Amino acid sequence: MSEGNVVVVTGAAGGLGSETVRALAQGGASVLAVDLAEEAVEQLAADTAGLAGQVVAHAADAADASDVEGFIARAGKELGPLSALFNNAAIEGAIAPITEYSEEEYDRVMHVNAKSVWLGMKYGIPALEKSGGGIILNTASTGGMMGWPGLSGYVASKHAVVGMTRVGALENAGNGIRVNTLCPGPMDTRMIWSIGEVMVPGDRAEQKKQLEATVPVGRLGQPAEVAAFAAWLLTECPEYLTGAVLPIDGAQTAG
Ligand SMILES: NC(=O)c1ccc[n+]([C@@H]2O[C@H](COP(=O)([O-])OP(=O)(O)OC[C@H]3O[C@@H](n4cnc5c(N)ncnc54)[C@H](O)[C@@H]3O)[C@@H](O)[C@H]2O)c1
């Protein structure tokens, strides 16, 4: 399904990123897998070496302008004209009420989560224009559609991602570039267990119970099922699907 596609994925070594890289490469796409975690992203490239598409590891900071310019250029040079960009890197940041949340932490979370997406679009859109069109998918969260106590920096950054997606879609409507945002609910990855650990320190069973209670279908999302949706959006996204905020959340935001 994704043969001939050239896709850049940020946060590629993480739970959702790595499964998306795998799904894309299984479909034959060439993928530049970008992450701050150098060893982990190299390992991902090694683990996916037998798949139909090529995976190239690239260690970089998705919130640094020259790094972003660098990985967009590398994808074009080594893999071919860019067809899609998955702006997926993020951190959860501190978990504390606003009154106890530090200003430095707020700035850090906004910098990593919101600026990385803005930079991805800033440097990715011209590359996609050169390719004659393409797809940008930004990862927000259900935290970009609703509030979560204790996660002010994260929730602010994810609402920013939703807003930027809408601007990107409007600015590029009619030039063949679709810009959408994915809003996963709680997924079984490092990030959710880090949040769970603050909610109920040391008790994984109770963490699971409390996290699952926020989801009407009664379970966490599996990275592979969200990744399959992301890979489809990154390769098959219809022309008419742009500017969309797409929850995949077990009905968490349906009520
Ligand atoms: N896990 C969840 O429950 C959940 C829910 C909703 C949305 N999300 C979003 O899904 C995306 C993926 O998260 P995940 O669950 O896979 O978490 P994860 O922590 O497993 O993966 C995040 C990856 O991003 C990388 N990263 C962080 N900062 C970076 C930077 N500046 N430059 C490059 N790479 C950087 C990390 O090294 C890590 O590999 C994130 O945008 C997250 O906010 C996650």
The ligand as a MOL file (V3000), in Angstrom:
LIG
                    3D

  0  0  0     0  0            999 V3000
M  V30 BEGIN CTAB
M  V30 COUNTS 44 48 0 0 0
M  V30 BEGIN ATOM
M  V30 1 N 0.7850 7.1390 24.9700 0
M  V30 2 C -0.3600 7.7730 25.0450 0
M  V30 3 O -1.2410 7.4250 25.8260 0
M  V30 4 C -0.6360 8.9340 24.1280 0
M  V30 5 C -1.9350 9.4310 24.0770 0
M  V30 6 C -2.2200 10.4890 23.2220 0
M  V30 7 C -1.2240 11.0320 22.4310 0
M  V30 8 N 0.0400 10.5390 22.5100 0 CHG=1
M  V30 9 C 1.0440 11.1390 21.6420 0
M  V30 10 O 1.5820 10.1470 20.7910 0
M  V30 11 C 2.8940 10.5230 20.3870 0
M  V30 12 C 3.8420 9.3720 20.5960 0
M  V30 13 O 3.9170 9.1070 21.9930 0
M  V30 14 P 4.2350 7.6510 22.5650 0
M  V30 15 O 3.0660 7.2270 23.3400 0
M  V30 16 O 4.7610 6.8130 21.4720 0 CHG=-1
M  V30 17 O 5.3800 8.0530 23.6170 0
M  V30 18 P 6.8990 7.5910 23.7390 0
M  V30 19 O 7.4400 8.3150 24.9010 0
M  V30 20 O 6.9740 6.1250 23.6810 0
M  V30 21 O 7.5640 8.1540 22.3860 0
M  V30 22 C 7.9210 9.5040 22.1930 0
M  V30 23 C 9.2240 9.5240 21.3890 0
M  V30 24 O 9.5370 10.8850 21.0560 0
M  V30 25 C 10.9190 11.0680 21.2050 0
M  V30 26 N 11.2050 12.4970 21.4040 0
M  V30 27 C 10.8840 13.2550 22.4740 0
M  V30 28 N 11.3200 14.5090 22.2770 0
M  V30 29 C 11.9140 14.5460 21.0660 0
M  V30 30 C 12.5520 15.5540 20.3070 0
M  V30 31 N 12.6720 16.8030 20.7720 0
M  V30 32 N 13.0600 15.2390 19.1070 0
M  V30 33 C 12.9790 13.9670 18.6230 0
M  V30 34 N 12.3820 12.9630 19.2990 0
M  V30 35 C 11.8540 13.2590 20.5070 0
M  V30 36 C 11.3070 10.2110 22.4070 0
M  V30 37 O 12.6890 9.9290 22.4230 0
M  V30 38 C 10.4160 8.9940 22.1870 0
M  V30 39 O 11.0920 7.9920 21.4280 0
M  V30 40 C 3.2200 11.7790 21.1920 0
M  V30 41 O 2.9770 12.9260 20.4020 0
M  V30 42 C 2.2380 11.7160 22.3420 0
M  V30 43 O 1.9860 12.9800 22.8990 0
M  V30 44 C 0.3530 9.4950 23.3270 0
M  V30 END ATOM
M  V30 BEGIN BOND
M  V30 1 1 1 2
M  V30 2 2 2 3
M  V30 3 1 2 4
M  V30 4 1 4 5
M  V30 5 2 4 44
M  V30 6 2 5 6
M  V30 7 1 6 7
M  V30 8 2 7 8
M  V30 9 1 8 9
M  V30 10 1 8 44
M  V30 11 1 9 10
M  V30 12 1 9 42
M  V30 13 1 10 11
M  V30 14 1 11 12
M  V30 15 1 11 40
M  V30 16 1 12 13
M  V30 17 1 13 14
M  V30 18 2 14 15
M  V30 19 1 14 16
M  V30 20 1 14 17
M  V30 21 1 17 18
M  V30 22 2 18 19
M  V30 23 1 18 20
M  V30 24 1 18 21
M  V30 25 1 21 22
M  V30 26 1 22 23
M  V30 27 1 23 24
M  V30 28 1 23 38
M  V30 29 1 24 25
M  V30 30 1 25 26
M  V30 31 1 25 36
M  V30 32 1 26 27
M  V30 33 1 26 35
M  V30 34 2 27 28
M  V30 35 1 28 29
M  V30 36 1 29 30
M  V30 37 2 29 35
M  V30 38 1 30 31
M  V30 39 2 30 32
M  V30 40 1 32 33
M  V30 41 2 33 34
M  V30 42 1 34 35
M  V30 43 1 36 37
M  V30 44 1 36 38
M  V30 45 1 38 39
M  V30 46 1 40 41
M  V30 47 1 40 42
M  V30 48 1 42 43
M  V30 END BOND
M  V30 END CTAB
M  END
